[in-house]
Amino acid sequence: MGLVLTSWSSSSSKLTSLILRSHLIRTMEGIGDLGRLDLLELYDNQVDELRELDGPMGKNLRVLDISYNVIRDMGPLCSCTNLRELCEL
């Protein structure tokens, strides 16, 4: 059983980096409004779908590590126009 990551507080809108390695996260929801986020590490979780990358977060994201997840569709990455580093296996 994995975790579902949701419900960010208003103070989290100032986050520039979010590192969530090996937390058994299955679903990313409610992070699309983290508009200042430029680094997101989801290494070694159970994420199966990239969600909310078409919002403010996706526009500013420069580094994304989605290694060791079960993501099959990389299409949503097209919204990440500033992405400079992608780590995925």
N, C-alpha and C positions, 0 to 999 in steps of 0.2 A: 504494500500500500504506500503510495507516494503522497507528497504534500501538494496542496494547491496554494499558490502565492497570490493573494488578493489584498485589497483594502489598504492602500497607502495613505498616510496622514498628510495634511497640508504642508507640514514642515519637510516632508520627504521630496517636495518639488525642487529643493535646492541640491539634491544629490547629483554628483558628477560621475561617481563610480559606484557600481554595485557588484559585489563579488559573492556569489552563492554556489560554492563548490561542494559537491557531494552531500546534498541535503535531501535527496530523493524527491525533488520537485517534479511534478507531472505537468502542471499547467501554469502558464503565465497569463494572468488576467489583471487588469487594472493598473498596468504599468505604462500604458501609452501616453499618459500625461506627464511623465517624468522628462520634461523637455530639456533639461540641462545634462541629462545622462549622456556621457560620451564613452564610457567603458562599461560593458556588461559581460560578466563571466558566469556562465551556467555549466561549467565543466562537470562532467560525471553526475548527471541527474537522470531523470526519466522523461524529459520534455519530448513530446511527440509532434508538436506543432508550433511554428513561430506565429505568435499573435501580436497584434497591436503595433506592428512596426510601421504602419502607415500614419501614425500619429506624430506628435512633436518629438517623442523619443527617437523614433526611427530617422528623423531628419538630422539629428545631431550626433547620433551614434557613430563613433570612429573605430572602436575596437569591440569585437564580439567573439567570445569563445563559447562555442556550443559543442565542444568535443565530448565524446562519450555520452551522447543522448540517442534518441531513436527518431530523429527528425527525418522525414522522407521528402518533403516538399520544401525546396529552398527558394521558391518563387517570391515569398514575401520580402526577401532581401533586396529586391529591386527598389523598394521604398527607401532604403538606407543609402542615400546619395552621397553622404560624407564618409562612408565606411572605408577604412584604410587597411584594417587588419581583421581577417577572418580565420579563426581556428576551428576546424571541424574534421571529424573522422567518421 
